[in-house]
Amino acid sequence: MDFDFPADDDQRRTEVREWLKEHSQPTYAQLAEKGFTVPHWPRPWGLGADPELQMIIDDELARAGIRAPHHKNPVPINNCGQSLLRFGTPEQQERFLKPALACEQIWCMLFSEPSAGSDVGALRTTARREGDHYVVRGQKMWTSLADKAHIGVLVARTDPSVPKHAGLSQFLVDMNSPGITIRPIADMSGESGEYNEVFFDDVIVPADRLLGKEGDGWKLSMQQLQTERVALSRPGAIWGSGPSARELVDGLVAAGRFKNTLVRDEAVKLWIEGEILRLLALRSLSDRMNARESGPEGAVRKMVAAPHGQRVLDLAKRSQGVAGMVKNRDVLPMTRAERGPFSNWDHAFWWSPAVTLGVGTQEVLKNVVSERVLGLPREKDPTRHTPFSQIGKTPASQGKAA
Amino acid sequence: MNFSLSEDHIMLRDTTADFLRDQVDLAPLLVPGSDAHQAPYETLWSQICELGWPAMIVPPEHGGLGMTEIDVSIVLRECGRTLAPSPFLGTLAGTWALLIGGSQAQQSRWLPQVAESGLRMALATAPANGDAGATTADVVASAQDDSGDTYRLSGTAHYVVDAPGARLLVVAAMLEGQKRLFLVKGDQEAVHLEWLDWRDITRQVAHVHCHEAKGELMPVDCEAAWPALRNRLHLALAAESAGGLQAVLEDTTNYVKERVAFGRPIGAYQAIKHGLADMLAQTEFTATAVLYAAWAQSQDDRTATLAAAMAQAYASEAYRDATHRSIQMFGAIGFTWEMKNHLYFKRARANAELLGSAAEHRELIARVLEATPH
């Protein structure tokens, strides 16, 4: 066992560094061409890299001050792109993957709906086959990047006559198609414009935009939500992109608030939890490298990381006292490089209630962990086996109609 | 970089687990009215000695196996999982003290006996307030004119784990205003044990009263030896707690799948499911912190101190919390003496107090972080 990181003079590291020296301001197209965008994918897209090399590349891009491709265009790089590798047609791979990895075409995920959040299988948007195309009608919600995206990965219902999870399909939709309307959602943070509503009013989607087969939608969606790239070594708040507990402690020390005994013990508690989160991520990574069956730490890490981040931001905010109730950028000194909007402690705090909601609520996540890892009885879903079109039509009312 | 257990580690873990599953019998302790005298220390210890555990941390030049803290933590985890009643922890503590603070001659004399014949040891450093790391002791040493390193010790060392049956004690005593460590034979008349009615009856704990007991001075003073010793003790308790958490998680999960109330297994209710999901997280977190702390012992002092304090602070609170929760999930049956729940609950409470509170460990971390920003 060895908890040391690949050393500074590790040959793989120096090679990446050399390349970055020769290409000091690389474009995302150059990074993709080199294989640094998805190092863990097979060639020609990636390098077939093991997680350690992946970590070295992430490290070195960060050191060179380059915004990671997986932050710039997360949907194809982290979640959906690999579905095209496995289930896409050669034409789809050719047409979509290259511009996606070069970050020339931004993608978004069109999953959640007003009545289908954690229970995304209950979604109501329909895609009706008509000749060589589908006609899409419905509404999506909580879509990040919809306003910037060229391509949307859409889950829609193609067959309402079968139970809810069976009748879903996925499509790659041009976001500038006629009939699509995008509206920003004003969230409680008051400044982000992170999320959007997307309306589909009889939008025509060519049949060759179907990903996999009709009815594959649920399977694909679940895979995409789980192919979570290991958030290497930084257990930051807000899904990894905000400040971490280390930065909390550094900030409190720098601001002279760490001496306050009402803050100090709580801060160290969070520091400990943050360190263990970091170690857990590295353990999953290491188990994969050693081809060991990975334990439950992945699911567990997710379950702990979201509320952990909320508490980090909460303590930073409370350390300000009443002064923190004014919109400000001075919550704590930020000792590390800017990393986008969530480097701002104040904004990150007021935004943080979202992280135990997005990608499934905390309660649903705990159900999943207790069922999948501990084998406890599954929650009952009375609609699970009912044909979707019959849900809500009670046997009594059907009897009356007959 | 490699955070996974090696094949050798996995084999050690599995053979230890098999051995303890077959040999640990807590039945005598689950009889109402039992106390630590019924803990089957002797039988288990002779088997443990056959397996060579006391030799684990003894260097090869003294007849030992020279194994690492990672190996030791793997074995301790399994001991904690089964609550194996034995003087292993006390012997480890005494051996570590001898390794860190003893002279070459002292090591050469005693370590082979530990390694080869399972000499039982104990570490006795706490004054009446129970603070094993305190700068004072309630034992006082006085020099004998003609006897070189031999001193006379009088006073009491408190809350000494595995003191009953220990043939060699490492006792802290005040000498010229400094807390020093002495090797004290347990079988001398001048050493008197006061068994404690310790709540964790899987463990034998006593106050050690010395009345002009003979003690041999160790060269490294207590203050200098303590950080390295403390780090190992933190690791040891945290490793036990990690195993205990695993056992409590498994027992409780199995129980809630079987126990039916209101027509369903109680494990179908979210109040129970979510509580167990939290307990699973605590178990995984503790295991990870312990692995890291074990590895960190081989690194620099700062890393070792942070990692060990982190493991013990986290593990002790998680174990305490989980054992309480487990009793609640079992319901009233979990409150009875015949069930094992209370043994784990009491072990968790005791492990969380033996080296000071979690808040004190966090204060230790706070000072390191303040002094050297990362």
Chai-1 contact restraints between the chains, C-beta under 6 A:
chainA,res_idxA,chainB,res_idxB,connection_type,confidence,min_distance_angstrom,max_distance_angstrom,comment,restraint_id
A,M1,B,N2,contact,1.0,0.0,6.0,A-B,restraint_1
A,M1,B,I70,contact,1.0,0.0,6.0,A-B,restraint_2
A,M1,B,W295,contact,1.0,0.0,6.0,A-B,restraint_3
A,D2,B,N2,contact,1.0,0.0,6.0,A-B,restraint_4
A,F3,B,W295,contact,1.0,0.0,6.0,A-B,restraint_5
A,D4,B,M1,contact,1.0,0.0,6.0,A-B,restraint_6
A,F5,B,M1,contact,1.0,0.0,6.0,A-B,restraint_7
A,V249,B,L369,contact,1.0,0.0,6.0,A-B,restraint_8
A,D250,B,P373,contact,1.0,0.0,6.0,A-B,restraint_9
A,V253,B,E370,contact,1.0,0.0,6.0,A-B,restraint_10
A,R264,B,A366,contact,1.0,0.0,6.0,A-B,restraint_11
A,D265,B,A359,contact,1.0,0.0,6.0,A-B,restraint_12
A,D265,B,R362,contact,1.0,0.0,6.0,A-B,restraint_13
A,V268,B,R362,contact,1.0,0.0,6.0,A-B,restraint_14
A,V268,B,I365,contact,1.0,0.0,6.0,A-B,restraint_15
A,V268,B,A366,contact,1.0,0.0,6.0,A-B,restraint_16
A,I272,B,M310,contact,1.0,0.0,6.0,A-B,restraint_17
A,I272,B,Y314,contact,1.0,0.0,6.0,A-B,restraint_18
A,I276,B,F285,contact,1.0,0.0,6.0,A-B,restraint_19
A,I276,B,T288,contact,1.0,0.0,6.0,A-B,restraint_20
A,I276,B,A289,contact,1.0,0.0,6.0,A-B,restraint_21
A,L279,B,T288,contact,1.0,0.0,6.0,A-B,restraint_22
A,L279,B,Y292,contact,1.0,0.0,6.0,A-B,restraint_23
A,L280,B,T288,contact,1.0,0.0,6.0,A-B,restraint_24
A,L282,B,F3,contact,1.0,0.0,6.0,A-B,restraint_25
A,R283,B,F3,contact,1.0,0.0,6.0,A-B,restraint_26
A,R283,B,T288,contact,1.0,0.0,6.0,A-B,restraint_27
A,S286,B,N2,contact,1.0,0.0,6.0,A-B,restraint_28
A,S286,B,F3,contact,1.0,0.0,6.0,A-B,restraint_29
A,S286,B,S4,contact,1.0,0.0,6.0,A-B,restraint_30
A,D287,B,S4,contact,1.0,0.0,6.0,A-B,restraint_31
A,N290,B,S4,contact,1.0,0.0,6.0,A-B,restraint_32
A,R292,B,S4,contact,1.0,0.0,6.0,A-B,restraint_33
A,E297,B,E284,contact,1.0,0.0,6.0,A-B,restraint_34
A,V300,B,A281,contact,1.0,0.0,6.0,A-B,restraint_35
A,V300,B,E284,contact,1.0,0.0,6.0,A-B,restraint_36
A,V304,B,A281,contact,1.0,0.0,6.0,A-B,restraint_37
A,K366,B,H274,contact,1.0,0.0,6.0,A-B,restraint_38
A,K366,B,A277,contact,1.0,0.0,6.0,A-B,restraint_39
A,V369,B,A277,contact,1.0,0.0,6.0,A-B,restraint_40
A,S370,B,K273,contact,1.0,0.0,6.0,A-B,restraint_41
A,S370,B,L276,contact,1.0,0.0,6.0,A-B,restraint_42
A,S370,B,A277,contact,1.0,0.0,6.0,A-B,restraint_43
A,L374,B,T253,contact,1.0,0.0,6.0,A-B,restraint_44
A,L374,B,L276,contact,1.0,0.0,6.0,A-B,restraint_45
A,L376,B,G267,contact,1.0,0.0,6.0,A-B,restraint_46
A,L376,B,K273,contact,1.0,0.0,6.0,A-B,restraint_47
A,P377,B,P265,contact,1.0,0.0,6.0,A-B,restraint_48
A,P377,B,G267,contact,1.0,0.0,6.0,A-B,restraint_49
A,P377,B,A268,contact,1.0,0.0,6.0,A-B,restraint_50
